[in-house]
Amino acid sequence: MKLKAKHILVDHEYEAKDILRKLEEGKSFEELAKDYSLCGSAPSGGDLGEFPKGRMVPAFEKALLALRPDEVSGIVKTQFGFHIIKRL
């Protein structure tokens, strides 16, 4: 099974909460990823591309699999920080 996703990664939960608020206000996921994400995928709007099931850490993958295409997660904590995930 192949998965596709975008995400925004930040160090602190309060940053993730602020980004979720901006998404609710209608800001673009991709622009917020470019502006705030610490991941190397930030310049491409947080796009992680296509990857096989089992490649991402369990908490990330569990949250991703719970989403429908184009749906955005709440805050997902992993050992890397706090993610907001968009399933593609």
DRENDO-1510 file (C-alpha; in Angstrom, 1 decimal, always signed):
<recs>
REC; n; res; u; v; w
REC; 1; MET; +0.0; +0.0; +0.0 .
REC; 2; LYS; +1.4; +3.4; -1.0 .
REC; 3; LEU; +0.6; +6.5; +1.0 .
REC; 4; LYS; +0.9; +10.2; +0.1 .
REC; 5; ALA; +1.0; +13.0; +2.6 .
REC; 6; LYS; +2.1; +16.6; +3.4 .
REC; 7; HIS; +2.9; +17.7; +6.9 .
REC; 8; ILE; +4.1; +20.6; +9.0 .
REC; 9; LEU; +6.6; +19.8; +11.8 .
REC; 10; VAL; +7.3; +22.1; +14.7 .
REC; 11; ASP; +9.1; +21.8; +18.0 .
REC; 12; HIS; +6.3; +23.0; +20.4 .
REC; 13; GLU; +2.6; +22.1; +20.8 .
REC; 14; TYR; +1.7; +25.8; +21.1 .
REC; 15; GLU; +3.2; +26.4; +17.6 .
REC; 16; ALA; +1.1; +23.5; +16.2 .
REC; 17; LYS; -2.1; +25.0; +17.9 .
REC; 18; ASP; -1.4; +28.4; +16.3 .
REC; 19; ILE; -1.0; +26.7; +12.8 .
REC; 20; LEU; -4.3; +24.8; +13.2 .
REC; 21; ARG; -6.0; +28.2; +14.1 .
REC; 22; LYS; -4.5; +29.7; +10.9 .
REC; 23; LEU; -5.7; +26.7; +8.8 .
REC; 24; GLU; -9.2; +27.2; +10.3 .
REC; 25; GLU; -9.0; +30.9; +9.2 .
REC; 26; GLY; -8.4; +29.7; +5.7 .
REC; 27; LYS; -4.7; +29.9; +5.3 .
REC; 28; SER; -3.1; +27.6; +2.8 .
REC; 29; PHE; -1.6; +24.4; +4.3 .
REC; 30; GLU; +1.3; +24.6; +1.8 .
REC; 31; GLU; +2.1; +28.2; +2.6 .
REC; 32; LEU; +2.0; +27.5; +6.4 .
REC; 33; ALA; +4.4; +24.5; +5.8 .
REC; 34; LYS; +6.8; +26.7; +3.9 .
REC; 35; ASP; +6.7; +29.4; +6.6 .
REC; 36; TYR; +6.8; +27.2; +9.8 .
REC; 37; SER; +7.8; +23.6; +9.2 .
REC; 38; LEU; +11.2; +22.4; +10.4 .
REC; 39; CYS; +11.2; +19.5; +8.0 .
REC; 40; GLY; +13.3; +19.4; +4.8 .
REC; 41; SER; +9.9; +19.1; +2.9 .
REC; 42; ALA; +9.0; +22.7; +3.9 .
REC; 43; PRO; +10.1; +24.3; +0.6 .
REC; 44; SER; +7.7; +21.9; -1.3 .
REC; 45; GLY; +4.8; +22.8; +0.9 .
REC; 46; GLY; +5.4; +19.9; +3.3 .
REC; 47; ASP; +5.0; +17.3; +0.5 .
REC; 48; LEU; +6.5; +14.0; +1.6 .
REC; 49; GLY; +5.7; +12.3; -1.7 .
REC; 50; GLU; +4.7; +8.7; -2.0 .
REC; 51; PHE; +5.9; +6.1; +0.5 .
REC; 52; PRO; +5.1; +2.6; +1.5 .
REC; 53; LYS; +3.0; +1.7; +4.5 .
REC; 54; GLY; +5.4; +1.0; +7.5 .
REC; 55; ARG; +8.0; +3.7; +6.5 .
REC; 56; MET; +6.8; +6.4; +8.9 .
REC; 57; VAL; +6.9; +6.2; +12.7 .
REC; 58; PRO; +3.8; +4.5; +14.2 .
REC; 59; ALA; +2.1; +7.6; +15.6 .
REC; 60; PHE; +2.4; +9.5; +12.3 .
REC; 61; GLU; +1.2; +6.5; +10.2 .
REC; 62; LYS; -1.8; +5.8; +12.5 .
REC; 63; ALA; -2.9; +9.4; +12.3 .
REC; 64; LEU; -2.4; +9.4; +8.5 .
REC; 65; LEU; -4.4; +6.2; +8.0 .
REC; 66; ALA; -7.3; +7.7; +10.0 .
REC; 67; LEU; -7.6; +10.6; +7.5 .
REC; 68; ARG; -9.6; +10.7; +4.2 .
REC; 69; PRO; -7.9; +12.2; +1.2 .
REC; 70; ASP; -7.4; +16.0; +1.6 .
REC; 71; GLU; -8.3; +15.8; +5.3 .
REC; 72; VAL; -6.0; +17.5; +7.8 .
REC; 73; SER; -5.2; +15.9; +11.2 .
REC; 74; GLY; -5.1; +17.5; +14.6 .
REC; 75; ILE; -1.8; +17.6; +16.4 .
REC; 76; VAL; +0.3; +14.4; +16.2 .
REC; 77; LYS; +3.2; +14.1; +18.6 .
REC; 78; THR; +6.2; +11.9; +17.7 .
REC; 79; GLN; +9.8; +11.8; +18.8 .
REC; 80; PHE; +10.5; +14.4; +16.0 .
REC; 81; GLY; +8.1; +17.0; +17.4 .
REC; 82; PHE; +4.5; +18.0; +16.7 .
REC; 83; HIS; +3.0; +17.3; +13.2 .
REC; 84; ILE; +0.0; +18.4; +11.4 .
REC; 85; ILE; -0.7; +16.0; +8.6 .
REC; 86; LYS; -2.6; +16.3; +5.3 .
REC; 87; ARG; -3.4; +13.1; +3.5 .
REC; 88; LEU; -3.2; +13.2; -0.3 .
</recs>
